[in-house]
Amino acid sequence: MTHISKSAQRGMSLFSLLFVGIVLAASGVIVAQVIPTAIEFQAIKKAAKKSTEGNTVVEVRSIFDKAASIDNITSISGKDIEVTKENDKVVVNFEYQREIHLAGPAYLTLKYAGSSR
């Protein structure tokens, strides 16, 4: 009969297994809340690019608002975008931030910025 000492045993203890599980679950919850904001950012970039078809600031903002209503964009509206012209091209710049409540007084702040260029 062979005798195996405790020091030769391998594996995770119950405590370390619970710790890893809690960390993975918390990370999954945070990622699940960040993904919709990233999808919305892509929709805002698409709406900004489409809104460059307008010739005046009012027209650009109107096109952006129409695209925002179609894509259900709630973080930013036409009045929040900055419209400029560069070499006879309309350029739309935007920036905004989203806060995700984690627990108690803790928040995750995501700052997004982009341009139609």
C-alpha positions in Angstrom: 0.0 0.0 0.0 1.2 3.4 -0.9 0.7 6.3 1.5 -0.2 9.7 -0.1 0.6 12.7 2.1 -1.7 15.7 2.2 1.0 17.9 0.6 0.8 15.8 -2.5 -3.0 16.4 -3.0 -3.9 19.0 -5.6 -7.0 21.0 -6.3 -9.0 23.9 -5.0 -10.4 24.2 -1.5 -14.1 25.0 -1.0 -13.3 28.5 0.1 -11.1 29.2 -3.0 -13.8 27.7 -5.3 -16.5 30.0 -3.7 -14.2 33.0 -4.1 -13.5 32.3 -7.7 -17.2 31.8 -8.4 -18.1 35.1 -6.7 -15.5 37.0 -8.7 -16.7 35.4 -12.0 -20.3 36.1 -11.2 -19.6 39.8 -10.3 -17.6 40.2 -13.5 -20.4 38.7 -15.5 -22.9 41.1 -14.0 -20.8 44.1 -14.8 -20.0 42.9 -18.4 -23.8 42.3 -18.9 -24.5 45.9 -18.0 -21.6 47.3 -20.1 -22.5 45.5 -23.3 -25.7 47.5 -24.0 -23.9 50.8 -23.6 -21.3 49.6 -26.1 -24.0 48.6 -28.5 -25.7 52.0 -28.1 -22.3 53.7 -28.7 -22.1 51.9 -32.1 -25.7 53.1 -32.9 -24.8 56.7 -32.0 -21.7 56.5 -34.3 -23.9 55.2 -37.1 -26.5 58.0 -36.5 -23.8 60.6 -36.5 -22.4 59.4 -39.8 -25.9 59.4 -41.3 -26.6 62.9 -40.0 -23.7 64.4 -42.0 -26.1 64.2 -45.1 -27.7 67.4 -43.8 -26.5 70.8 -45.0 -27.5 73.0 -42.0 -27.1 72.5 -38.3 -30.9 72.2 -37.8 -31.1 69.6 -40.6 -28.2 67.6 -39.2 -29.7 67.5 -35.7 -33.1 66.6 -37.1 -31.6 63.6 -39.1 -29.7 62.6 -35.9 -32.9 62.7 -33.8 -34.8 60.6 -36.4 -32.0 58.0 -36.4 -31.9 58.1 -32.6 -35.6 57.3 -32.4 -35.2 54.4 -34.8 -32.3 52.9 -32.9 -33.7 53.7 -29.5 -30.8 55.9 -28.4 -31.5 57.5 -25.1 -28.1 58.7 -23.9 -27.7 61.6 -26.3 -30.0 63.7 -28.6 -29.6 66.1 -31.5 -29.1 69.1 -29.2 -26.1 67.4 -27.6 -24.0 66.9 -30.7 -21.5 69.5 -32.0 -21.8 70.2 -35.8 -18.8 71.7 -37.6 -17.6 72.0 -41.2 -14.2 71.0 -42.4 -13.3 71.4 -46.1 -17.0 71.7 -47.1 -17.8 68.5 -45.2 -20.2 68.3 -42.2 -18.5 66.8 -39.2 -20.5 65.6 -36.2 -18.7 65.3 -32.8 -20.3 63.9 -29.7 -19.4 62.9 -26.1 -21.4 61.6 -23.2 -21.1 59.5 -20.2 -23.1 56.6 -18.7 -23.1 55.5 -15.1 -23.7 52.0 -14.0 -24.7 51.4 -10.4 -22.6 48.6 -8.9 -23.4 48.4 -5.2 -24.1 50.9 -2.4 -22.3 54.2 -3.3 -20.1 52.5 -6.0 -20.7 53.4 -9.7 -18.9 52.5 -12.9 -18.6 55.6 -15.1 -18.1 55.1 -18.8 -17.1 58.1 -21.0 -17.8 57.8 -24.7 -16.7 60.2 -27.4 -16.8 60.0 -31.2 -16.9 61.7 -34.5 -18.5 61.2 -37.9 -15.0 61.3 -39.6 
